[in-house]
Amino acid sequence: MTSKNATLIGLIAILLWSSIVGLIRGVSEHLGATGGAAMIYSVAAVFLLLSVGPTRVRQFPRRYLFWGSLLFVTYELCLALSIGYANSSRQAIEVGMVNYLWPAFVMVAAILFNKQRANWLILLPGFVLAILGICWVLGGDEGLHLPSMLENIQDNPLSYGLAFLGALIWTAYCTVTARISEGNNGITLFFALTAVTLWLKYAFIGGEPMEFSLTAMIYLVLAAAAMGFGYAAWNVGILYGNVTVLAGASYFIPVISAALAALVLQTQLSLAFWQGAAMVCLGSTLCWLATRGKRSDMQEATAS
């Protein structure tokens, strides 16, 4: 496979990932937050088994199996449930935007814990801008307005809290697995474990009743494909394509994701929202530029 084709496949992964927020929300509206997420990861695990193949557990370092599984499963639960528990489509998109703080967090963690070299004069403004962008989004139509932001969060602290926790957990996953995976890829196993965990939650804690319909099945297949094939395509792009191009393009996921989610969920977003989303993208891009020159932990961990 040529580098150009591999890079194109990696760019397709970015589009697939960008559709996840809207599709997860679409599934949860028909099958519930927990049941819908369990179905998504079950089908996605099958897709990964067919595309990536089974996980060769015996070849993996035990530390990677334990920490990789724990952090990945916990993150995916936070991501799916934060979107599923949102009170509205608009809120689901905002929650997804909070989750996209992870690129900036990953860059900072790579510097602090994995000794990644960086230009702090670029990194600090980028990190602050990303945080400011999220505050701008949460302020609603008024932009950076603290009372509106607090009122918005208090309306559903569980969803916003899970999204923010997920960003921190994914940062830990990228930071840890970049050091202990030894080039192994446990994504098929991790998706299967996520599905099992969600089914256990559904069985013992409960969840909303699942109402199967043609629309629900379409959302389910699309969401599972975006999840499973997105990871598979990204892995090909990172291993054989132009990492610099893919890394730069990945920081535009928040804006692309919001646009696709608004289209799928038929939700209008205010000018203030788009301003905040652009700030998140710009801030994350600055963080990336501050560490440019070496393969970052984000790309290494996602490929692992």
C-alpha positions in Angstrom: 0.0 0.0 0.0 1.3 3.4 -1.0 1.7 6.2 1.6 -0.8 8.3 -0.3 -3.5 5.7 -0.2 -2.8 5.0 3.5 -3.1 8.7 4.3 -6.4 8.8 2.4 -7.7 5.9 4.5 -6.6 7.7 7.6 -8.5 10.8 6.5 -11.6 8.7 6.0 -11.2 7.6 9.7 -11.4 11.2 10.7 -14.7 11.6 8.9 -16.0 8.4 10.5 -15.1 9.5 13.9 -16.6 12.9 13.3 -20.0 11.3 12.8 -19.9 9.4 16.0 -21.6 12.0 18.3 -24.7 12.4 16.0 -25.0 8.6 15.4 -24.6 7.6 19.1 -27.3 10.1 19.9 -29.5 8.8 17.2 -29.2 5.2 18.5 -29.8 6.2 22.1 -33.0 8.0 21.2 -34.4 4.6 20.0 -32.6 2.0 22.1 -31.7 4.0 25.3 -28.4 5.2 26.5 -27.1 1.9 28.0 -28.8 -0.6 25.7 -28.0 1.5 22.6 -24.3 1.8 23.5 -24.2 -1.9 24.2 -25.6 -2.7 20.8 -23.2 -0.3 19.1 -20.1 -1.8 20.7 -21.3 -5.3 20.1 -21.7 -4.7 16.4 -18.5 -2.7 16.2 -16.6 -5.5 17.8 -17.8 -7.8 15.1 -16.8 -5.3 12.4 -13.3 -5.1 14.0 -13.0 -8.9 14.2 -13.7 -9.1 10.5 -11.4 -6.1 9.5 -8.6 -6.0 12.0 -8.8 -9.6 13.2 -8.8 -11.3 16.6 -6.6 -10.1 19.4 -3.6 -12.3 20.0 -3.7 -11.9 23.8 -0.7 -14.2 24.6 1.6 -11.9 22.6 0.7 -8.8 24.5 2.4 -7.4 27.6 0.3 -8.0 30.7 0.6 -4.3 31.7 -0.8 -3.3 28.4 -3.7 -5.7 28.6 -4.7 -4.6 32.1 -4.2 -0.8 31.8 -5.2 -0.6 28.1 -8.4 -2.5 28.8 -9.3 -0.6 31.9 -8.7 2.9 30.5 -10.2 2.2 27.1 -13.4 0.6 28.4 -13.8 3.3 31.0 -13.3 6.0 28.3 -15.8 4.5 25.9 -18.4 4.2 28.6 -18.0 7.8 29.5 -18.2 8.9 25.8 -21.3 6.8 24.9 -23.2 7.4 28.1 -22.5 11.1 28.3 -24.1 11.5 24.8 -26.9 9.1 25.6 -27.8 10.8 28.9 -28.0 14.3 27.3 -31.4 16.0 27.7 -31.5 17.2 24.1 -29.7 17.0 20.7 -28.1 20.4 21.3 -26.8 19.2 24.6 -25.5 16.0 23.1 -23.4 18.1 20.6 -22.1 20.3 23.5 -21.2 17.2 25.5 -19.3 15.8 22.5 -17.4 19.1 22.3 -16.3 18.8 25.9 -14.9 15.4 25.2 -12.8 16.9 22.4 -10.6 18.6 25.0 -8.5 15.4 24.9 -6.1 16.4 22.1 -4.9 19.4 24.1 -4.7 17.3 27.3 -2.8 14.6 25.5 -0.1 17.1 24.3 0.3 18.5 27.8 0.5 15.0 29.3 3.1 13.9 26.7 5.3 16.8 27.8 4.9 16.2 31.5 5.1 12.4 31.6 6.7 11.2 28.4 9.3 13.9 28.0 8.0 15.2 24.7 9.8 18.4 23.7 7.6 21.4 23.2 7.6 25.2 22.7 5.8 26.5 25.7 5.3 29.9 24.1 3.0 28.2 21.7 1.6 25.4 23.9 0.3 27.5 26.8 -1.8 29.9 24.6 -3.1 26.9 22.7 -4.2 25.1 25.9 -5.8 28.2 27.3 -7.6 28.8 24.0 -9.0 25.2 23.9 -10.4 25.6 27.4 -11.7 29.0 26.6 -13.5 27.6 23.6 -15.3 25.0 25.7 -16.4 27.7 28.1 -17.6 29.7 25.0 -19.6 26.7 23.8 -21.2 26.0 27.2 -22.2 29.7 27.6 -24.9 29.0 25.0 -26.0 31.8 22.7 -24.3 34.4 24.9 -20.8 33.0 24.3 -18.4 33.5 27.2 -20.9 34.1 30.0 -20.2 32.5 33.3 -23.8 32.4 34.7 -25.1 30.9 31.5 -22.3 28.3 31.5 -23.0 27.3 35.1 -26.7 27.1 34.4 -26.1 24.9 31.4 -23.9 22.5 33.3 -26.3 22.3 36.3 -29.0 21.3 33.9 -27.2 17.9 33.4 -24.0 17.6 35.4 -23.9 13.9 34.8 -23.4 14.2 31.0 -21.0 17.1 31.1 -19.1 15.4 34.0 -18.8 12.1 32.1 -17.6 13.9 29.0 -14.9 15.8 30.9 -13.9 12.7 32.8 -13.7 10.8 29.5 -11.3 13.4 28.1 -9.0 12.9 31.1 -9.2 9.1 30.9 -8.4 9.1 27.2 -5.4 11.3 27.9 -4.2 8.7 30.4 -4.8 5.9 27.9 -2.7 7.7 25.2 0.0 8.5 27.7 0.2 5.0 29.2 -0.2 2.8 26.2 2.3 4.8 24.2 4.9 3.5 26.7 3.7 -0.1 27.4 2.0 -1.4 24.2 5.2 -2.4 22.5 3.5 -1.8 19.1 0.6 -4.2 19.8 -3.0 -3.4 18.9 -5.7 -4.6 21.3 -8.6 -2.7 19.8 -10.8 -5.7 19.0 -10.5 -7.0 22.5 -11.1 -3.6 24.0 -14.3 -3.1 22.0 -15.6 -6.6 23.0 -14.9 -5.8 26.7 -16.7 -2.5 26.4 -19.7 -4.3 25.0 -19.7 -6.9 27.8 -19.4 -4.2 30.4 -22.4 -2.3 29.0 -24.5 -5.4 28.8 -23.7 -6.2 32.4 -24.7 -2.6 33.3 -28.0 -3.1 31.4 -28.7 -6.5 33.0 -28.0 -5.6 36.6 -28.5 -1.8 36.8 -31.1 -1.5 34.1 -31.7 0.9 31.3 -34.4 2.3 29.1 -36.5 -0.2 27.0 -35.1 -0.7 23.5 -37.5 0.0 20.7 -36.3 -1.6 17.5 -37.3 -0.1 14.2 -35.8 0.3 10.7 -34.6 3.8 11.7 -32.9 2.4 14.8 -31.2 -0.3 12.9 -29.9 2.1 10.3 -28.5 4.4 13.1 -27.0 1.3 14.8 -25.2 -0.1 11.8 -23.8 3.4 10.9 -22.7 4.1 14.4 -21.0 0.7 14.8 -19.3 1.1 11.4 -18.1 4.6 12.2 -16.7 3.3 15.5 -15.1 0.0 14.3 -14.0 0.9 10.8 -12.8 4.3 12.1 -10.3 2.7 14.4 -9.3 0.2 11.8 -8.8 2.9 9.1 -6.8 5.2 11.5 -4.5 2.3 12.4 -3.7 1.9 8.7 -3.1 5.6 8.2 -0.8 5.9 11.2 1.2 2.9 10.3 1.7 3.5 6.6 0.6 7.0 5.8 1.7 10.6 6.4 1.4 11.0 10.2 1.9 14.8 10.0 -1.0 15.3 7.7 -3.2 13.0 9.7 -2.3 14.6 13.0 -3.0 18.1 11.6 -6.3 17.0 10.1 -7.5 15.3 13.3 -7.6 18.6 15.2 -10.5 19.7 13.0 -12.7 16.9 14.3 -14.6 19.1 16.7 -15.9 21.4 14.0 -16.6 18.5 11.5 -18.3 16.5 14.3 -20.5 19.4 15.3 -21.5 20.0 11.6 -22.4 16.3 11.0 -24.2 16.0 14.3 -26.3 19.1 13.6 -27.1 17.6 10.2 -28.0 14.1 11.5 -29.9 15.4 14.5 -31.5 18.4 12.6 -30.3 20.8 15.3 -29.5 24.5 14.8 -26.3 25.7 16.4 -25.7 29.4 17.3 -22.9 31.5 16.1 -21.4 31.5 19.6 -21.2 27.7 19.4 -19.3 27.7 16.2 -16.9 30.4 17.6 -16.2 28.2 20.6 -15.7 25.1 18.4 -13.3 27.0 16.2 -11.4 28.0 19.3 -11.1 24.4 20.5 -9.7 23.4 17.1 -7.3 26.3 17.0 -6.1 25.7 20.6 -5.5 22.0 19.9 -3.7 22.8 16.7 -1.4 25.2 18.5 -0.7 22.4 21.1 0.2 20.1 18.2 2.4 22.7 16.6 4.2 23.2 19.9 5.3 19.6 19.9 5.7 19.2 16.1 8.9 17.4 15.0 8.4 14.1 16.7 5.7 11.5 16.5 3.3 12.4 19.3 1.9 10.0 21.9 -1.5 10.6 20.5 -0.7 9.0 17.2 1.3 6.2 18.9 -1.4 5.4 21.3 -4.2 5.5 18.8 -2.3 3.1 16.5 -1.6 0.7 19.4 
